[in-house]
Amino acid sequence: MELAPWFPRAPPDWRRTAAARCASAAGSARRETGLVSRGQNMRDPGRDDPRRRDRERGDARAWSGGSAGRGMPPGYVSHPSGQPAGSGLARPGPARPVAQPVRLTRRGRIWAWVASVFTAVVVVVSLGAYAVYAKLDGNLHVVNAFGGLQNRPPAGPPGVENILILGSQTRDGQGPGFGHDPGTDLSDNLVLVHVDAAHTHATVVSIPRDTLVYEPACPSRTGSGTEPAIPDAIIDGAMNEGGPVCAVATVEHLTGIRIDHFVRFDFNSFRTMVDVLGGVEVCLPQAVHDPYSHLDLAAGRHLVTGNQALAFVRTRHGVGDGGDLGRIKLQQEFMSSLMQKVTSQKTLENPVKLLQIADAGTKALTVDPGLGSVAKLLGQAAMARNLHTRDVTFVTMPTLTDPADPNRLLTAQPQDDVIWQMLKADQLWHGHLPTPAAAQVRVSVLNGSAVSGLAAQTAAGLRKLGLDVVSVGDAWAATATTTVSYADGSAAGAYVLARALNQPPAAQNTGSSGPLTLTVGSDFAGVRVPAAPSGSGAASSTGPAPVQTRNAADNICSGVPDANPSP
């Protein structure tokens, strides 16, 4: 049985250790009272006596088959009845005194008492640890989030862990003040946590809930058959359609990353965990008043708990443009502050606080079987102790506003694929998307516009920027949209190409091998001017927007969105 970290661990064999301590105490007492003969602890003064050596040589001759005592060992004493007496071996020399009952000194009695108490404590603590483990295990809500999944992505490198955390907006059982929407279970928070193989770095990717993605066919959450696949589904609806299994399947299809663990929390879970930690400090550059989430905070720093903390991470109407991206910035600020607090106060090394967190967490969270015991959760806590705040990066999955619906988002390619490939290769985040050198990017340019010679002109501009243009030609048909097609492992090269153009092209992962294919359409805006010395007035690139990121060690007042003047 493995003991909880907040209890002292018993030695490998505590019974033997306790007995050894008792024996040591008893031996000490015998020495102090003079009941141990000198022959047992000191050199025998008669050992080198010549007469003794002669007797021993004579005994050896008798043992070897002499007439005296044939076949019997030297010194053998027969019992009158012919049976051996006692041990059958009697060494020559003076008779030893008969041992008397041992009487422990005060010091010996103390050691014996300590050994007994230690043994009793180990037994009691072991039983107590078992009881605590059993209680906490009984608190856990476990769901098989991977049951029946097929055609899953391959597992990551050894040691890597990918954890999907979903925050449910269900109103069921959450208390008053959240409206009435029975039966719904949308995942308004989707976070993919990637822990590297060494468990010393983590990349935490927030997936905006309004993103349109492909949702595979899933067993219905209500148990009534199968929900059909949806080509353009809002991602937060996957859990509502098919529960955790459908959420996992949808995220795996989006990212190509195999999910190892699943965690779900709701409003009650969140408030409980924040309160156990004593609240979390947050910072706002401007006062925020959101009538929807009921967040009402002045500018500056605040220690938030309970409903106020929940309102802070839920608000979106009150910050930015009222969309999900501003809310994600607040959530990342909140998680950064929480990590800073846990690290600075050494919470994971505090046995009392860790027990409180374990008790609250096991009651509040729903997890997969891989996290379905206290021992496994404590293993995750031990892993988290190796993570410093400076080695945790928050990344927001890049998105574009859907031209057909301003309330919906589309994945931004190839940036998104670069992030997923980075995680699949267990690459660390170094402040920007990893990209190859321009000379390593091989491009085929096709003309799909009505402008003669545009492909050759584009190829010349790309070569000036250092890209390797391998062919130039005409597209199969005219097109209005400039596109770049790339293979599975070439997303980073496609990102380099996109940054070389004044207007980012529509990007598509075709899965085919070979060089990138840039098809120039009628909307083509040209190749950007090569970088020039500062102050020259050279045109700047209007390529893909930078990826929104935050380091967990950043000041919590930095990178926070302004208040929305019209929530």
C-alpha positions in Angstrom: 0.0 0.0 0.0 1.4 3.4 -1.0 1.0 6.0 1.7 -0.1 9.5 1.0 2.6 12.2 0.8 1.2 14.0 3.9 1.8 10.9 6.1 5.3 9.7 7.2 6.4 6.7 5.2 7.1 3.5 7.0 10.5 1.9 6.5 10.7 -1.0 4.0 10.2 -3.4 6.9 9.1 -1.5 9.9 8.4 -4.6 12.0 12.0 -5.7 11.6 13.2 -2.2 12.3 11.2 -1.8 15.4 12.4 -5.3 16.6 16.0 -4.3 15.9 15.5 -1.2 18.0 14.1 -3.2 20.9 17.0 -5.7 20.7 19.5 -2.8 20.6 17.9 -1.3 23.7 18.0 -4.6 25.5 21.6 -5.2 24.5 22.5 -1.8 25.8 20.9 -2.5 29.1 22.7 -5.8 29.5 26.0 -4.1 28.9 25.2 -1.4 31.5 24.2 -3.9 34.2 27.3 -6.1 33.6 25.2 -9.2 32.7 27.1 -9.8 29.4 30.2 -11.9 29.8 33.5 -10.5 28.7 34.0 -13.4 26.3 31.1 -12.2 24.2 32.4 -8.6 23.8 36.2 -8.8 24.5 39.0 -11.0 23.4 39.3 -14.2 25.4 42.5 -14.0 27.4 42.9 -17.8 27.3 42.7 -18.0 23.5 46.5 -17.9 22.9 47.3 -20.2 25.8 49.7 -23.0 24.4 48.1 -25.6 26.6 44.7 -24.8 25.0 46.1 -25.1 21.5 47.5 -28.6 22.5 44.1 -29.7 23.8 42.4 -28.5 20.6 44.9 -30.5 18.4 44.2 -33.6 20.5 40.5 -33.1 20.1 41.0 -32.9 16.3 42.9 -36.2 16.3 40.1 -37.8 18.2 37.5 -36.5 15.7 39.5 -37.9 12.8 38.9 -41.5 14.1 41.2 -42.3 17.1 40.4 -45.0 19.6 39.0 -42.5 22.1 35.6 -41.4 21.0 35.6 -43.0 17.5 33.3 -41.1 15.2 32.3 -38.6 17.9 33.2 -35.0 18.0 35.7 -33.7 20.6 34.2 -32.9 23.9 31.0 -34.9 23.2 29.3 -35.8 26.5 27.0 -38.8 26.6 23.8 -38.8 28.7 23.6 -41.7 31.0 20.9 -43.1 28.9 23.1 -43.0 25.8 21.4 -40.0 24.3 23.2 -36.6 23.8 22.7 -34.1 26.5 22.0 -30.5 25.7 23.7 -29.3 22.6 26.1 -32.2 22.5 29.1 -29.9 22.3 31.1 -28.8 25.3 34.0 -26.4 24.9 36.9 -26.7 27.3 37.5 -23.8 29.6 36.0 -22.3 32.7 32.3 -22.6 33.3 30.2 -19.5 32.3 28.0 -17.9 34.8 24.3 -18.7 34.5 22.4 -15.8 32.8 20.0 -14.0 35.1 16.7 -12.2 33.9 17.5 -8.9 32.2 16.7 -5.8 34.1 16.5 -2.7 31.8 18.1 0.5 33.0 16.1 3.7 32.7 17.7 4.4 29.3 16.9 0.9 28.1 13.3 1.2 29.2 13.0 4.6 27.3 14.3 3.0 24.1 12.0 0.1 24.4 9.1 2.4 25.0 10.0 4.6 21.9 10.3 1.5 19.7 6.8 0.3 20.8 5.3 3.7 20.3 6.9 4.0 16.9 5.5 0.6 15.9 2.0 1.6 17.1 2.2 5.0 15.3 3.2 3.3 12.0 0.3 0.9 12.3 -2.2 3.7 13.1 -0.9 6.0 10.4 -1.0 3.2 7.8 -4.6 2.4 8.7 -5.4 6.2 8.7 -3.8 6.6 5.3 -5.8 3.7 4.0 -9.0 5.3 5.4 -8.2 8.7 3.8 -7.4 7.1 0.5 -10.6 5.1 0.5 -12.6 8.2 1.4 -11.1 10.3 -1.3 -11.4 7.5 -3.9 -15.1 7.4 -3.0 -15.4 11.1 -3.8 -14.2 10.7 -7.4 -16.5 11.0 -10.4 -15.0 8.8 -13.1 -16.1 8.6 -16.7 -14.6 6.6 -19.6 -14.0 9.5 -22.0 -12.2 7.1 -24.5 -14.7 4.3 -24.7 -15.5 3.2 -28.2 -13.1 5.7 -29.9 -11.7 4.5 -33.2 -9.0 5.7 -35.6 -7.3 7.7 -32.9 -4.1 9.6 -33.4 -0.9 7.7 -32.5 0.4 8.1 -29.0 2.9 10.8 -28.3 6.6 10.3 -27.3 7.3 8.4 -24.1 6.6 10.5 -21.0 4.5 13.1 -22.8 1.0 13.8 -21.5 -1.9 15.6 -23.2 -4.7 16.5 -20.9 -8.1 17.9 -22.1 -9.8 20.1 -19.6 -13.4 21.1 -20.2 -15.4 23.6 -18.2 -19.1 22.9 -18.4 -21.7 25.7 -18.4 -24.4 23.4 -17.2 -26.9 25.1 -14.9 -28.1 21.8 -13.4 -27.4 21.7 -9.7 -25.2 24.9 -9.7 -27.4 27.0 -7.5 -29.4 30.2 -8.1 -28.3 33.1 -10.3 -27.3 31.3 -13.5 -30.6 31.1 -15.3 -32.5 28.0 -16.3 -31.3 25.8 -19.1 -32.0 22.2 -18.0 -30.1 19.3 -19.6 -27.5 21.3 -21.5 -23.8 20.5 -21.0 -21.8 22.8 -23.3 -18.1 23.1 -22.8 -17.5 26.8 -22.8 -13.9 26.3 -21.8 -11.7 24.0 -23.8 -8.0 23.7 -22.7 -5.4 21.3 -24.1 -2.5 20.9 -21.7 0.7 19.4 -23.2 3.3 18.3 -20.6 6.7 17.5 -22.2 8.5 14.2 -21.7 10.7 15.6 -19.0 7.7 17.0 -17.1 9.6 20.3 -16.8 7.6 22.4 -19.4 4.0 22.7 -20.3 2.1 24.4 -23.2 -1.5 25.2 -22.4 -3.6 25.8 -25.5 -7.0 27.5 -25.2 -9.5 26.6 -28.0 -12.1 29.3 -28.5 -15.6 27.8 -27.8 -17.1 29.6 -30.9 -14.8 27.8 -33.4 -16.4 25.9 -36.2 -14.9 22.4 -36.6 -15.7 18.9 -37.9 -17.5 16.9 -35.3 -17.3 13.1 -35.8 -20.3 10.9 -35.4 -20.7 10.1 -31.7 -23.0 8.0 -29.4 -25.7 10.3 -28.1 -25.2 11.7 -24.6 -28.7 10.7 -23.7 -28.2 7.1 -24.9 -30.6 7.5 -27.8 -28.6 6.2 -30.7 -25.8 8.0 -32.6 -25.4 11.6 -33.4 -24.4 12.1 -37.0 -21.1 13.8 -38.0 -21.4 17.6 -38.5 -19.0 19.2 -40.9 -19.2 22.7 -39.4 -20.2 22.3 -35.8 -19.4 24.8 -33.0 -16.9 23.0 -30.9 -18.5 23.6 -27.5 -21.5 21.6 -28.6 -19.6 18.3 -28.9 -19.9 17.5 -25.2 -23.5 18.4 -25.3 -24.1 16.1 -28.2 -22.1 13.0 -27.1 -20.7 13.7 -23.7 -16.9 13.5 -23.0 -16.3 10.8 -25.6 -17.6 13.2 -28.4 -15.5 16.1 -27.0 -12.4 14.0 -27.0 -13.1 12.7 -30.5 -13.7 16.2 -31.8 -10.5 17.7 -30.3 -8.4 14.7 -31.5 -9.8 15.2 -35.1 -9.0 19.0 -34.9 -5.5 18.6 -33.5 -4.3 15.2 -34.6 -3.1 14.8 -31.0 -4.0 11.8 -28.9 -5.6 12.8 -25.6 -4.2 10.9 -22.6 -6.4 12.3 -19.8 -9.7 14.1 -19.4 -10.9 16.5 -16.7 -14.3 18.2 -16.5 -15.4 20.8 -14.0 -18.5 22.9 -13.6 -19.4 26.2 -11.7 -19.6 24.4 -8.4 -16.2 22.7 -9.0 -14.5 25.9 -9.9 -15.8 27.9 -6.9 -14.9 25.1 -4.5 -11.3 24.8 -5.7 -10.7 28.6 -5.7 -12.1 28.9 -2.1 -9.9 26.0 -0.9 -6.9 27.9 -2.2 -8.0 31.1 -0.4 -8.9 33.0 -3.5 -6.9 34.2 -6.5 -5.6 37.8 -7.1 -6.6 39.3 -10.5 -5.9 42.7 -12.1 -8.0 44.9 -14.4 -6.7 48.0 -16.3 -10.2 49.5 -16.3 -13.4 49.0 -14.3 -15.6 46.2 -15.7 -19.3 46.0 -15.3 -20.9 43.0 -17.1 -24.6 42.6 -16.5 -24.5 39.1 -18.0 -21.8 37.5 -15.8 -22.5 40.0 -12.9 -18.8 40.9 -12.7 -18.5 44.4 -11.1 -14.9 45.3 -10.3 -13.0 48.6 -10.2 -9.7 49.0 -11.9 -6.7 47.5 -10.1 -5.9 44.4 -8.2 -8.5 42.3 -6.4 -8.6 39.0 -4.4 -11.6 37.2 -5.9 -13.4 34.1 -4.4 -16.6 32.2 -4.9 -19.1 33.8 -7.4 -16.8 36.8 -8.0 -14.0 34.5 -9.2 -16.4 32.6 -11.4 -17.8 35.8 -12.9 -14.2 36.9 -13.7 -13.4 33.9 -15.8 -16.9 33.8 -17.4 -17.2 37.4 -18.5 -16.9 38.2 -22.2 -19.4 40.9 -22.8 -17.5 43.1 -20.3 -14.1 43.1 -22.0 -12.6 43.5 -25.5 -15.1 43.3 -28.3 -17.5 41.1 -26.2 -16.2 37.9 -27.9 -14.5 34.8 -26.6 -10.9 35.9 -27.2 -11.1 38.7 -24.5 -12.5 36.2 -22.1 -9.7 33.7 -22.8 -7.1 36.5 -21.9 -8.8 36.9 -18.5 -8.8 33.1 -18.0 -5.1 32.9 -18.8 -4.4 35.8 -16.4 -6.4 34.0 -13.8 -4.5 30.7 -14.3 -1.2 32.5 -14.3 -2.0 34.1 -11.0 -3.2 30.9 -9.5 0.1 29.1 -10.5 2.1 32.0 -9.0 0.3 31.7 -5.7 0.6 27.9 -5.5 4.3 28.1 -6.3 5.1 31.0 -4.0 3.3 29.5 -1.0 4.6 26.0 -1.8 1.0 24.7 -1.6 1.9 21.3 -3.1 4.4 20.8 -0.3 2.0 21.6 2.5 0.4 18.3 3.7 -2.6 20.0 5.3 -3.4 22.1 2.3 -2.8 19.3 -0.1 -5.2 17.1 1.8 -7.8 19.9 1.6 -7.2 20.3 -2.1 -7.4 16.5 -2.6 -10.7 16.4 -0.7 -12.3 19.3 -2.6 -10.9 18.2 -5.9 -12.1 14.6 -5.7 -15.6 15.9 -4.9 -15.6 18.5 -7.6 -14.0 17.0 -10.7 -14.9 14.4 -13.2 -11.9 12.5 -14.6 -11.1 9.5 -16.8 -10.0 6.1 -15.4 -6.4 7.1 -15.9 -6.9 9.7 -13.2 -9.5 7.8 -11.3 -7.8 7.2 -8.0 -6.1 9.4 -5.4 -2.7 7.8 -6.0 -3.0 8.8 -9.7 -4.1 12.3 -8.9 -1.2 12.7 -6.4 1.1 11.5 -9.2 -0.1 14.4 -11.3 0.5 16.7 -8.3 4.0 15.4 -8.0 4.6 16.0 -11.7 3.3 19.6 -11.2 5.9 20.3 -8.6 8.5 20.1 -11.3 6.9 22.9 -13.3 8.1 26.4 -12.6 5.8 29.2 -13.7 8.4 30.5 -16.2 8.2 27.1 -17.9 4.5 27.2 -18.6 3.2 29.0 -21.7 -0.5 29.8 -22.4 -1.3 29.9 -26.1 -4.6 30.8 -27.8 -5.4 28.8 -30.9 -5.3 31.3 -33.8 -8.7 31.9 -35.4 -10.4 34.1 -38.0 -13.9 35.6 -37.9 -16.3 33.7 -40.0 -17.3 36.0 -42.9 -20.8 34.4 -42.9 -21.3 34.9 -39.1 -19.4 37.4 -36.9 -20.3 35.3 -33.9 -18.4 32.3 -35.2 -14.7 31.7 -35.6 -12.7 29.6 -38.2 -9.4 27.9 -37.6 -6.4 30.0 -38.9 -4.2 27.8 -41.1 -1.4 27.1 -41.3 -0.7 28.6 -37.8 -2.9 26.1 -36.0 -1.3 23.1 -37.8 2.1 24.5 -36.8 1.1 24.5 -33.1 -0.3 20.9 -33.3 2.8 19.6 -35.1 5.0 21.4 -32.5 3.2 19.6 -29.7 3.2 16.2 -31.5 7.0 16.6 -31.8 7.3 17.7 -28.2 8.9 20.9 -29.1 9.2 23.7 -26.5 7.7 27.1 -27.0 10.3 29.8 -27.6 8.1 32.8 -27.9 7.0 32.3 -31.5 5.9 29.6 -33.9 8.8 27.3 -34.9 9.7 28.0 -38.6 12.4 26.6 -40.9 14.8 28.9 -42.8 13.4 30.4 -46.0 15.9 28.4 -48.1 14.4 25.1 -46.8 10.9 26.1 -48.0 10.2 24.5 -51.5 7.4 26.1 -53.4 5.6 25.5 -56.7 3.8 28.6 -58.0 0.7 28.2 -60.2 -1.2 31.1 -62.0 -4.9 30.9 -61.4 -5.6 34.5 -62.2 -6.3 36.3 -65.5 -3.0 38.2 -65.3 -0.5 36.8 -67.7 3.0 36.2 -66.2 1.8 36.7 -62.6 3.2 33.3 -61.5 6.7 34.1 -62.9 6.6 37.5 -61.3 5.5 36.0 -57.9 8.3 33.4 -58.2 10.9 36.1 -58.7 9.7 38.0 -55.6 9.8 34.8 -53.5 13.3 34.0 -54.6 14.4 37.5 -53.5 13.1 36.6 -50.0 15.2 33.4 -50.0 12.5 30.8 -50.7 13.3 27.9 -53.0 10.8 28.1 -56.0 11.1 24.7 -57.7 8.5 25.2 -60.6 6.2 27.8 -62.2 3.1 27.1 -64.3 -0.6 27.6 -64.8 -3.4 26.3 -62.6 -6.0 23.8 -63.9 -8.7 26.5 -63.7 -9.1 30.1 -62.8 -9.7 31.0 -59.2 -10.7 34.1 -57.3 -8.9 33.0 -54.1 -5.2 32.7 -53.6 -4.4 29.4 -51.8 -1.5 27.4 -50.5 -1.6 23.7 -50.1 0.8 21.8 -47.9 1.5 18.3 -46.6 1.1 17.1 -43.0 4.7 17.9 -42.0 5.0 21.1 -44.0 2.8 23.5 -42.0 5.7 25.5 -40.7 7.0 26.0 -44.3 3.5 27.2 -45.3 3.6 29.7 -42.5 6.9 31.1 -43.8 5.3 31.4 -47.2 2.2 33.1 -45.8 4.4 35.7 -44.1 6.1 36.4 -47.4 2.8 37.6 -49.0 1.1 40.9 -48.4 -2.3 39.1 -48.2 -2.3 35.8 -46.3 -3.6 33.0 -48.6 -6.3 30.5 -47.7 -4.3 27.5 -46.4 -5.3 23.9 -46.8 -3.6 20.7 -45.5 -4.0 18.3 -48.3 -1.9 15.6 -46.7 0.0 15.1 -50.0 3.8 15.0 -50.2 6.1 17.2 -52.1 6.6 21.0 -52.2 4.1 23.6 -51.2 1.7 24.7 -53.9 0.9 28.4 -54.1 -2.0 29.0 -56.5 -2.2 32.7 -57.3 -5.9 33.9 -57.6 -7.5 37.2 -58.8 -7.3 38.5 -55.2 -3.5 38.2 -55.0 -1.9 41.2 -53.4 1.7 40.5 -54.2 4.9 39.5 -52.4 6.1 41.8 -49.6 9.1 44.0 -50.1 12.2 42.5 -48.6 13.2 43.9 -45.2 15.2 47.2 -45.5 17.3 49.2 -43.0 15.4 51.0 -40.3 13.9 54.3 -41.4 13.8 53.5 -45.1 10.1 53.6 -45.2 9.9 50.1 -46.7 6.4 48.5 -46.8 5.6 46.3 -43.8 4.1 42.8 -44.0 0.4 42.4 -43.4 0.8 38.7 -43.1 -0.7 36.4 -40.4 -1.3 38.0 -37.1 1.0 36.9 -34.2 -0.1 34.1 -32.0 -1.7 35.3 -28.7 0.5 33.9 -25.9 1.3 34.5 -22.2 3.9 33.2 -19.9 2.7 32.0 -16.5 5.4 34.1 -14.8 4.2 37.4 -16.4 2.9 40.2 -14.2 -0.8 39.6 -13.8 -1.6 43.2 -14.8 0.1 42.8 -18.2 -1.7 41.5 -21.4 -5.2 42.2 -19.9 -7.9 43.4 -22.3 -9.6 46.7 -21.8 -13.2 47.0 -20.7 -15.9 46.8 -23.3 -17.6 50.2 -23.3 -20.9 48.6 -24.5 -21.3 45.3 -22.8 
